Amino acid sequence: MARLPLEISSEIFLQSLPFFPEPGVHRVPMLFLAICNAWAQIVLSTPALWAAIHISFPCARAWKDMIPIWLQRARSQPLSVSLQVAKGFDEDVLLILREHGHQLKHLELHGRWREDNIFGGASPEPIREGFSLRRTLELLQLTPNLECLVANTNILLDVNIEKLVHPKFRRLIFGNNESWPHGGLELLMSLPSLETLSMDLTSGTLLLFLKESSPPLVELIIGEADNLGFDELSQCLGLVPHLRRLEM
């Protein structure tokens, strides 16, 4: 391996990675660091090996200290981050992630969050589980290069949202039936460049979104669609000439 050109050896290592590697001395890429000096040199010279990470809360102290080192090794690579909450969270870890918000390209949220978890600080309203729409839009604002959000957690819709346009956002996916928000027009209106949409929709929401934003949708997956009739669906399809996949 050490005799191969760096671009070949690093590609071999990249092929061994899961989509979201977890910190751990017995998990790649950290495992490679312990094999030999030559392998360690290859791993530390390949930022793409550190461009994705899965973080579970609660986070052990040793792994919490490892996260900034991990992300520094990614250098200027676009980042993919998966967050899993089983019990509690760590403000220090979330602060680290916010500091790298400009590099974040792909974000996955799993579990049930209290709405102040991601951003810290007390909410003037009673704390509810899930993400409020306002918090979600703030998250998008902190990650200007984010292209994909996969949510397996609740998003709570609220009103009086200041409009935010996220021009680079391409993919919005709600991964299970319990997490899909009912409504969500304000969220959709902030994403005029959306190419992939997978979520629950209420009658009129999709049609209004397509008329107002004219997104270049190529993939549309509709979960539960309350009162979405054939006529409305036909109108929607007429507004997405580049659509290649429709699933209901």
C-alpha positions in Angstrom: 0.0 0.0 0.0 2.8 2.4 0.9 4.4 2.0 -2.5 1.3 3.0 -4.4 0.7 6.6 -5.5 -1.2 8.6 -2.9 -4.2 9.1 -5.2 -4.6 5.3 -5.5 -4.0 4.4 -1.9 -6.3 7.1 -0.7 -9.0 6.0 -3.0 -8.7 2.5 -1.7 -9.2 3.8 1.8 -12.1 6.0 0.7 -13.9 2.9 -0.7 -13.8 1.3 2.8 -15.6 4.1 4.5 -19.3 4.0 5.5 -21.4 7.0 4.5 -21.2 8.4 8.0 -18.1 7.1 9.8 -18.2 7.0 13.6 -15.3 8.1 15.9 -13.6 5.1 17.4 -10.2 3.5 17.5 -11.6 0.3 16.0 -13.5 2.1 13.2 -12.2 3.6 10.0 -10.6 6.0 9.3 -9.2 6.1 12.8 -8.4 2.4 12.7 -6.0 3.0 9.8 -3.9 5.4 12.0 -2.8 2.5 14.2 -1.7 0.1 11.4 1.6 1.6 10.6 3.3 5.0 10.0 2.9 4.7 6.2 -0.9 4.1 6.5 -1.2 6.9 9.0 0.6 9.3 6.6 -1.8 8.4 3.8 -4.9 8.9 6.1 -3.7 12.2 7.4 -2.9 13.4 3.8 -6.4 12.6 2.6 -8.9 15.2 3.8 -11.8 13.4 2.1 -11.5 10.6 4.7 -12.6 13.0 7.4 -15.3 14.8 5.5 -18.2 12.9 7.0 -19.0 12.0 10.6 -21.8 10.4 12.7 -22.3 11.9 16.2 -24.4 10.2 18.8 -25.7 12.0 21.9 -24.8 11.6 24.7 -21.2 11.9 23.5 -18.4 10.5 25.5 -15.8 13.0 26.6 -13.0 11.4 24.6 -15.0 11.5 21.4 -16.2 15.0 22.0 -12.6 16.1 22.2 -11.9 14.2 18.9 -14.6 16.0 16.9 -12.8 19.3 16.3 -9.6 17.4 15.4 -11.6 15.2 13.0 -13.2 18.2 11.2 -9.8 20.0 11.1 -8.4 17.0 9.2 -11.1 17.5 6.6 -9.6 20.9 5.9 -11.7 22.7 3.3 -13.8 19.6 2.2 -17.6 19.9 2.1 -18.9 18.2 5.3 -21.6 15.6 5.8 -22.9 15.2 9.4 -25.3 12.9 10.9 -26.7 13.6 14.4 -28.4 11.0 16.5 -30.0 11.8 19.8 -30.8 9.0 22.2 -30.6 10.9 25.5 -29.5 14.4 26.2 -27.1 16.5 24.0 -23.9 18.5 24.4 -23.7 22.2 23.8 -20.0 22.1 23.1 -20.4 19.7 20.2 -23.1 21.8 18.7 -21.0 24.9 19.0 -18.2 23.0 17.1 -20.6 22.1 14.3 -21.9 25.7 14.1 -18.4 26.9 13.6 -18.1 24.7 10.6 -21.5 25.6 9.2 -20.1 27.1 6.0 -18.6 23.7 5.1 -21.8 21.7 5.8 -23.2 20.3 2.6 -25.3 17.3 3.9 -27.1 17.1 7.3 -29.1 14.3 8.7 -31.1 14.6 12.0 -32.3 11.5 13.8 -34.2 11.2 17.1 -36.3 13.6 19.0 -34.9 17.0 19.9 -36.2 19.7 22.1 -36.5 22.8 19.9 -33.7 24.7 21.7 -31.1 21.9 21.4 -29.4 22.9 18.2 -29.1 26.6 18.8 -28.8 26.8 22.6 -30.4 29.4 24.8 -33.8 29.5 26.4 -37.0 29.7 24.4 -39.6 32.2 25.5 -42.3 29.6 24.8 -42.7 26.2 26.6 -40.1 23.7 25.3 -41.5 21.2 22.9 -39.9 18.2 21.3 -38.8 18.5 17.7 -37.5 21.4 15.6 -39.6 24.5 15.2 -39.8 25.8 11.7 -38.1 29.0 12.9 -35.2 26.9 14.3 -35.0 25.0 11.0 -34.7 28.1 8.9 -32.1 29.5 11.3 -30.1 26.3 10.8 -30.3 26.8 7.0 -29.1 30.3 7.5 -26.1 29.1 9.5 -25.2 26.6 6.7 -25.2 28.6 3.5 -23.7 25.8 1.4 -26.1 23.1 2.7 -27.6 21.1 -0.2 -29.4 18.3 1.5 -31.3 17.9 4.7 -32.6 14.5 5.8 -34.8 14.7 8.8 -35.9 11.7 10.9 -37.2 13.9 13.6 -40.2 16.1 14.2 -40.4 19.6 12.7 -43.0 21.8 14.4 -44.6 24.4 12.2 -45.1 27.9 13.6 -46.3 31.2 12.2 -45.0 34.7 11.6 -41.7 33.4 10.0 -39.4 35.9 8.5 -38.8 34.8 4.9 -35.4 33.3 4.3 -34.2 32.2 0.8 -31.7 29.4 0.6 -30.6 29.4 -3.0 -28.1 26.5 -2.9 -30.4 24.0 -1.2 -31.2 21.0 -3.5 -32.7 18.1 -1.5 -35.3 18.0 1.3 -36.2 14.6 2.7 -38.3 13.6 5.6 -37.4 10.0 6.3 -40.4 8.6 8.0 -44.1 9.2 8.3 -43.9 10.4 11.9 -41.4 13.2 11.1 -43.1 14.7 8.0 -44.6 18.1 8.8 -48.2 18.7 7.9 -48.1 21.9 5.9 -44.7 23.5 5.7 -45.3 26.0 3.0 -43.0 28.5 4.6 -40.2 26.0 4.6 -40.7 25.2 1.0 -40.8 28.8 0.0 -37.3 29.3 1.3 -35.9 26.7 -1.2 -36.3 28.0 -4.8 -33.6 25.7 -6.2 -35.1 22.5 -4.8 -34.6 19.4 -7.0 -35.6 16.6 -4.7 -38.6 16.8 -2.3 -39.9 14.0 -0.1 -42.5 14.9 2.5 -46.1 15.1 3.6 -48.2 17.7 1.8 -51.6 19.2 2.5 -54.0 20.2 -0.3 -52.9 23.4 -2.0 -49.4 23.5 -0.5 -47.5 21.8 -3.4 -49.4 23.7 -6.1 -48.8 27.1 -4.4 -45.1 26.3 -3.9 -44.6 25.3 -7.5 -46.5 28.4 -8.8 -44.6 30.9 -6.5 -41.1 29.4 -6.5 -40.9 27.5 -9.8 -38.3 25.0 -8.4 -36.5 22.8 -10.9 -37.9 19.6 -9.3 -36.6 16.3 -10.9 -37.8 14.0 -8.0 -41.0 14.2 -6.0 -42.0 11.7 -3.3 -45.3 12.5 -1.6 -46.2 10.7 1.6 -49.6 11.4 3.0 -51.3 14.0 0.8 -54.5 15.3 2.6 -57.2 15.9 -0.1 -54.7 16.1 -2.9 -57.0 15.5 -5.9 -56.3 14.4 -9.4 -56.9 17.9 -10.9 -54.5 19.5 -8.5 -51.9 16.8 -9.1 -52.2 17.3 -12.8 -51.7 21.1 -12.4 -48.6 20.4 -10.3 -47.1 18.0 -12.8 -47.6 20.7 -15.5 -45.4 23.0 -13.5 -42.4 20.6 -13.2 -41.4 19.8 -16.8 -38.1 18.3 -15.7 -39.6 15.8 -13.3 -38.1 12.4 -13.8 -39.5 10.5 -10.7 -42.9 10.7 -9.0 -43.8 8.5 -6.1 -46.9 8.6 -4.0 
